[in-house]
Amino acid sequence: MKIEDERVLGEKRMINAKVLGYTYIALWLIVFHRQFILKQNLVEYLDVFILTISISMVLTLSNVKKGLYLTYRTRKQQKINVTLGMIVAGCVVFAINYAMNNHNIMTSLFGSIVFIACFGLGQLVLLNYSNKKSNEDNDDE
């Protein structure tokens, strides 16, 4: 059995992480392409959609469980990150709702506001749990 040094293992991990990231982005692009370009029904690409959502959830929850979800940032940077995420997600949801609801501004706006509230609350719960977990790990050391 050949022993590999830490530099080689680190490089392999970095390559695998990049490939996973590119694959993850490609899956989201496939979902958006099928939905908005090909105008397929969800049932026609449900397998790819479920895979993409599952990967998203596993990545996020794994980071939260280990206390790594945005914990490498200061509290101020965390708030900025969550706020920007809420703004971008809200704009995307508004645009999609607007296009799919026959250009009804009020329905799209209401849907976006509800989404932003739920998204923001979810982000705060994940962030608080991750910070708590990170602090527990620091206390153990």
PAZAPA-4460 file (N, C-alpha, C; in steps of 0.05 Angstrom, whole numbers, plus 32768, in hexadecimal, padded with zeros to 4 digits):
% residues 141
    n_x    n_y    n_z   ca_x   ca_y   ca_z    c_x    c_y    c_z   seq   type   mol
   8011   7FE9   8000   8000   8000   8000   8012   8019   8000     1      M     A
   800C   802B   7FEE   801B   8043   7FEB   8010   8059   7FFD     2      K     A
   8021   8067   800B   8018   807D   801C   801B   8097   800D     3      I     A
   8006   80A7   800D   8006   80C1   7FFF   800B   80D7   8013     4      E     A
   801A   80EC   800B   801E   8102   801D   8006   8114   801E     5      D     A
   8005   8125   8032   7FEE   8137   8037   7FEA   814B   8020     6      E     A
   7FFF   8153   8013   7FFC   8166   7FFC   7FEC   8159   7FE5     7      R     A
   7FF3   8140   7FDF   7FE5   8132   7FCA   7FC8   812D   7FD1     8      V     A
   7FC3   8125   7FEA   7FA7   8121   7FF3   7F97   813B   7FF2     9      L     A
   7FA4   8151   7FFA   7F97   816B   7FFA   7F90   8173   7FDD    10      G     A
   7FA2   816F   7FCB   7F9D   8175   7FAE   7F86   8164   7FA3    11      E     A
   7F85   814A   7FAA   7F6F   8139   7FA1   7F55   8142   7FAD    12      K     A
   7F54   814A   7FC6   7F3C   8154   7FD2   7F33   816E   7FC4    13      R     A
   7F45   817F   7FBE   7F3F   8198   7FB1   7F33   8193   7F95    14      M     A
   7F3F   8181   7F86   7F34   817A   7F6C   7F18   816E   7F6E    15      I     A
   7F14   815C   7F81   7EFA   8150   7F85   7EE5   8165   7F8C    16      N     A
   7EED   8178   7F9D   7EDA   818D   7FA6   7ED2   819E   7F8E    17      A     A
   7EE6   81A5   7F7D   7EE0   81B5   7F65   7ECD   81A6   7F52    18      K     A
   7ED3   818D   7F4E   7EC2   817D   7F3C   7EA5   817B   7F47    19      V     A
   7EA3   8177   7F61   7E88   8176   7F6E   7E7A   8191   7F6A    20      L     A
   7E88   81A7   7F6E   7E7D   81C1   7F6A   7E73   81C6   7F4D    21      G     A
   7E83   81BE   7F3A   7E7B   81C1   7F1E   7E63   81AF   7F17    22      Y     A
   7E63   8197   7F22   7E4D   8185   7F1E   7E33   8190   7F2A    23      T     A
   7E36   819B   7F41   7E1F   81A7   7F4F   7E13   81BE   7F3F    24      Y     A
   7E24   81D0   7F35   7E1B   81E6   7F25   7E0F   81DC   7F0B    25      I     A
   7E1B   81C8   7EFF   7E10   81BC   7EE6   7DF4   81B1   7EEB    26      A     A
   7DF0   81A4   7F01   7DD5   8199   7F07   7DC0   81AF   7F09    27      L     A
   7DC7   81C6   7F17   7DB5   81DC   7F18   7DAF   81E8   7EFD    28      W     A
   7DC4   81EA   7EEC   7DC0   81F4   7ED1   7DAE   81E2   7EC0    29      L     A
   7DB1   81C7   7EC4   7D9F   81B4   7EB6   7D82   81B8   7EBF    30      I     A
   7D7E   81BB   7ED9   7D63   81C0   7EE3   7D57   81D9   7ED7    31      V     A
   7D66   81EF   7ED8   7D5C   8208   7ECD   7D57   8207   7EAF    32      F     A
   7D69   81F9   7EA1   7D67   81F6   7E84   7D4D   81E6   7E7D    33      H     A
   7D48   81D1   7E8B   7D30   81C1   7E86   7D17   81D0   7E8D    34      R     A
   7D18   81E0   7EA2   7D00   81EF   7EAB   7CFA   8206   7E99    35      Q     A
   7D0E   8217   7E93   7D09   8231   7E86   7D0F   8231   7E68    36      F     A
   7D21   8220   7E5F   7D27   8220   7E42   7D16   820B   7E34    37      I     A
   7D17   81F2   7E3F   7D08   81DD   7E33   7CEA   81DD   7E3C    38      L     A
   7CE4   81EB   7E51   7CC9   81ED   7E5C   7CBD   81D2   7E62    39      K     A
   7CCD   81C1   7E6E   7CC4   81A6   7E75   7CB4   81A8   7E8F    40      Q     A
   7CA2   8195   7E93   7C94   8192   7EAC   7CA8   8187   7EC1    41      N     A
   7CA3   818C   7EDA   7CB5   8183   7EEF   7CB8   8164   7EEE    42      L     A
   7CA3   8157   7EE8   7CA3   8139   7EE7   7CB8   812F   7ED3    43      V     A
   7CBD   813E   7EBE   7CD0   8135   7EA9   7CED   8137   7EB2    44      E     A
   7CF3   8147   7EC6   7D0E   8148   7ED0   7D0F   8146   7EEE    45      Y     A
   7CFC   8139   7EF9   7CFA   8136   7F16   7D13   8128   7F22    46      L     A
   7D1E   8114   7F14   7D35   8106   7F1E   7D4D   8119   7F22    47      D     A
   7D52   812A   7F0E   7D68   813E   7F10   7D62   8152   7F26    48      V     A
   7D49   815B   7F27   7D42   816F   7F3B   7D45   8164   7F58    49      F     A
   7D3C   814B   7F5C   7D3F   813F   7F77   7D5C   813B   7F7E    50      I     A
   7D6C   8132   7F6A   7D89   812F   7F6F   7D96   814A   7F76    51      L     A
   7D8F   815F   7F68   7D9B   8179   7F6D   7D93   8184   7F88    52      T     A
   7D79   8182   7F8F   7D70   818B   7FA9   7D7D   817A   7FBF    53      I     A
   7D7F   8160   7FBB   7D8B   814F   7FCF   7DA8   8156   7FD4    54      S     A
   7DB7   815A   7FBF   7DD3   8162   7FC2   7DD5   817D   7FD1    55      I     A
   7DC3   8190   7FCA   7DC3   81AA   7FD7   7DBE   81A7   7FF5    56      S     A
   7DAB   8196   7FFC   7DA4   8192   8018   7DBA   8184   8027    57      M     A
   7DC6   816F   801B   7DDB   8161   8028   7DF4   8173   802D    58      V     A
   7DFB   8183   8019   7E12   8195   801C   7E0D   81A9   8032    59      L     A
   7DF5   81B6   8031   7DEF   81CA   8045   7DEE   81BF   8061    60      T     A
   7DDE   81A9   8064   7DDB   819D   807F   7DF5   8192   808A    61      L     A
   7E06   8187   8078   7E20   817D   8081   7E31   8193   808C    62      S     A
   7E31   81A9   807E   7E41   81C1   8087   7E35   81CB   80A2    63      N     A
   7E1B   81CC   80A4   7E0F   81D6   80BD   7E15   81C3   80D4    64      V     A
   7E12   81A9   80CF   7E17   8195   80E4   7E34   8196   80EE    65      K     A
   7E47   819C   80DD   7E63   819D   80E5   7E6A   81B9   80F0    66      K     A
   7E58   81CC   80EF   7E5D   81E7   80F8   7E6E   81F7   80E5    67      G     A
   7E6B   81F1   80CB   7E7B   81FF   80B7   7E6B   8211   80A5    68      L     A
   7E52   8214   80AA   7E40   8225   8099   7E45   8242   809E    69      Y     A
   7E55   824F   808E   7E5B   826B   8090   7E6A   8273   80AA    70      L     A
   7E73   8260   80B9   7E80   8266   80D3   7E9C   8271   80CF    71      T     A
   7EA7   826F   80B7   7EC1   827A   80B2   7EC0   8298   80AD    72      Y     A
   7EA8   82A4   80AE   7EA4   82C0   80AA   7E9D   82CE   80C4    73      R     A
   7EA2   82E8   80C5   7E9A   82F7   80DD   7E7B   82F9   80DE    74      T     A
   7E70   8300   80F5   7E53   8303   80F7   7E48   8317   80E3    75      R     A
   7E57   832D   80DF   7E4E   8341   80CC   7E4E   8336   80B0    76      K     A
   7E63   8327   80A8   7E64   831B   808E   7E4E   8306   808A    77      Q     A
   7E47   82F7   80A0   7E32   82E4   809F   7E17   82F2   8099    78      Q     A
   7E12   8308   80A7   7DF9   8317   80A2   7DF8   8322   8086    79      K     A
   7E0E   832C   807C   7E0F   8336   8061   7E0A   8320   804D    80      I     A
   7E16   8308   8051   7E12   82F2   8040   7DF5   82E8   803F    81      N     A
   7DE9   82E6   8057   7DCD   82DE   8058   7DBB   82F3   804B    82      V     A
   7DC0   830C   8050   7DB0   8322   8044   7DB2   8322   8025    83      T     A
   7DCB   8320   801B   7DCE   831F   7FFE   7DC1   8306   7FF2    84      L     A
   7DC3   82F0   8000   7DB6   82D7   7FF7   7D98   82DB   7FF6    85      G     A
   7D8D   82E8   800A   7D70   82ED   800A   7D67   82FF   7FF3    86      M     A
   7D77   8314   7FEE   7D71   8327   7FD8   7D72   8319   7FBD    87      I     A
   7D87   830A   7FB8   7D8B   82FC   7F9E   7D75   82E7   7F9B    88      V     A
   7D70   82D7   7FB0   7D5B   82C2   7FAE   7D40   82CF   7FAA    89      A     A
   7D3A   82E5   7FB8   7D21   82F3   7FB5   7D1D   82FD   7F99    90      G     A
   7D32   8308   7F8D   7D30   8312   7F72   7D2B   82FC   7F5E    91      C     A
   7D39   82E6   7F62   7D36   82CF   7F50   7D1A   82C4   7F52    92      V     A
   7D10   82C1   7F6B   7CF5   82B6   7F6F   7CE0   82CA   7F63    93      V     A
   7CE5   82E4   7F66   7CD2   82F7   7F5A   7CD2   82F4   7F3C    94      F     A
   7CE9   82F3   7F30   7CEB   82F1   7F12   7CDD   82D7   7F08    95      A     A
   7CE2   82C1   7F16   7CD6   82A8   7F0E   7CB7   82A9   7F12    96      I     A
   7CAE   82B3   7F29   7C91   82B6   7F2E   7C85   82C9   7F1A    97      N     A
   7C92   82DF   7F14   7C88   82F3   7F01   7C84   82E6   7EE5    98      Y     A
   7C98   82D7   7EDC   7C96   82CA   7EC2   7C81   82B4   7EC2    99      A     A
   7C7E   82A5   7ED7   7C6B   828F   7ED8   7C4F   8297   7EDF   100      M     A
   7C4A   82AE   7EEB   7C30   82B7   7EF4   7C24   82CC   7EE1   101      N     A
   7C2B   82CA   7EC7   7C20   82DD   7EB3   7C25   82FA   7EBB   102      N     A
   7C3D   82FF   7EC4   7C46   831B   7ECA   7C35   8329   7EDF   103      H     A
   7C2B   831A   7EF3   7C1C   8325   7F09   7C2F   832E   7F1F   104      N     A
   7C32   8348   7F22   7C46   8353   7F35   7C40   834D   7F52   105      I     A
   7C27   8350   7F59   7C1F   834C   7F76   7C23   832F   7F7F   106      M     A
   7C1B   831D   7F6E   7C1F   8300   7F75   7C3C   82FA   7F77   107      T     A
   7C4C   8304   7F64   7C68   82FF   7F64   7C76   830C   7F7C   108      S     A
   7C6E   8324   7F82   7C79   8332   7F99   7C73   8324   7FB3   109      L     A
   7C5A   831C   7FB7   7C52   830D   7FCF   7C61   82F3   7FD2   110      F     A
   7C64   82E4   7FBC   7C73   82CB   7FBD   7C90   82D0   7FC4   111      G     A
   7C9B   82E5   7FB9   7CB7   82EB   7FBF   7CBB   82F3   7FDC   112      S     A
   7CA9   8302   7FE7   7CAB   830B   8003   7CA9   82F3   8016   113      I     A
   7C96   82E1   8010   7C93   82C9   8020   7CAC   82B8   801E   114      V     A
   7CB7   82B5   8006   7CCF   82A5   8002   7CE7   82B1   8011   115      F     A
   7CEA   82CC   800F   7D00   82D9   801C   7CFE   82D5   803B   116      I     A
   7CE6   82D7   8046   7CE3   82D4   8062   7CEA   82B7   806B   117      A     A
   7CE1   82A3   805C   7CE7   8287   8062   7D04   8282   805E   118      C     A
   7D10   828C   8048   7D2C   8288   8042   7D3D   8294   8058   119      F     A
   7D37   82AD   8060   7D47   82BB   8074   7D45   82AC   808F   120      G     A
   7D2D   82A4   8096   7D2A   8295   80AF   7D3A   827B   80AF   121      L     A
   7D38   826D   8098   7D47   8254   8095   7D65   8258   8097   122      G     A
   7D6F   826E   808A   7D8B   8274   808C   7D94   827A   80A8   123      Q     A
   7D84   8289   80B7   7D8B   8290   80D2   7D8B   8277   80E4   124      L     A
   7D79   8265   80E0   7D78   824C   80F0   7D91   823C   80EA   125      V     A
   7D98   8239   80D0   7DB0   8229   80C9   7DC9   8237   80D3   126      L     A
   7DCA   8251   80D1   7DE2   825F   80DA   7DE5   825E   80F8   127      L     A
   7DD0   8261   8107   7DD1   825F   8124   7DDA   8243   812D   128      N     A
   7DCE   822F   8121   7DD5   8213   8128   7DF3   820E   8122   129      Y     A
   7DFB   8217   810A   7E17   8213   8102   7E2B   8221   8115   130      S     A
   7E24   823B   811C   7E35   824A   812E   7E36   823C   814A   131      N     A
   7E1F   8232   8153   7E1E   8224   816C   7E2F   820B   816B   132      K     A
   7E2D   81FC   8156   7E3D   81E3   8152   7E5B   81EA   8151   133      K     A
   7E61   81FF   8143   7E7D   8207   8140   7E89   820F   815B   134      S     A
   7E79   821D   816B   7E82   8225   8186   7E85   820D   8198   135      N     A
   7E73   81F9   8196   7E76   81E1   81A5   7E90   81D2   819E   136      E     A
   7E96   81D1   8185   7EAF   81C4   817C   7EC7   81D3   8186   137      D     A
   7EC6   81EE   8187   7EDC   81FE   8191   7EE0   81FA   81AF   138      N     A
   7EC9   81F7   81BE   7ECA   81F3   81DA   7ED6   81D8   81E1   139      D     A
   7ED1   81C4   81D0   7EDB   81A9   81D4   7EFA   81A7   81D2   140      D     A
   7F05   81BA   81C2   7F22   81B9   81BE   7F31   81C7   81D3   141      E     A
***
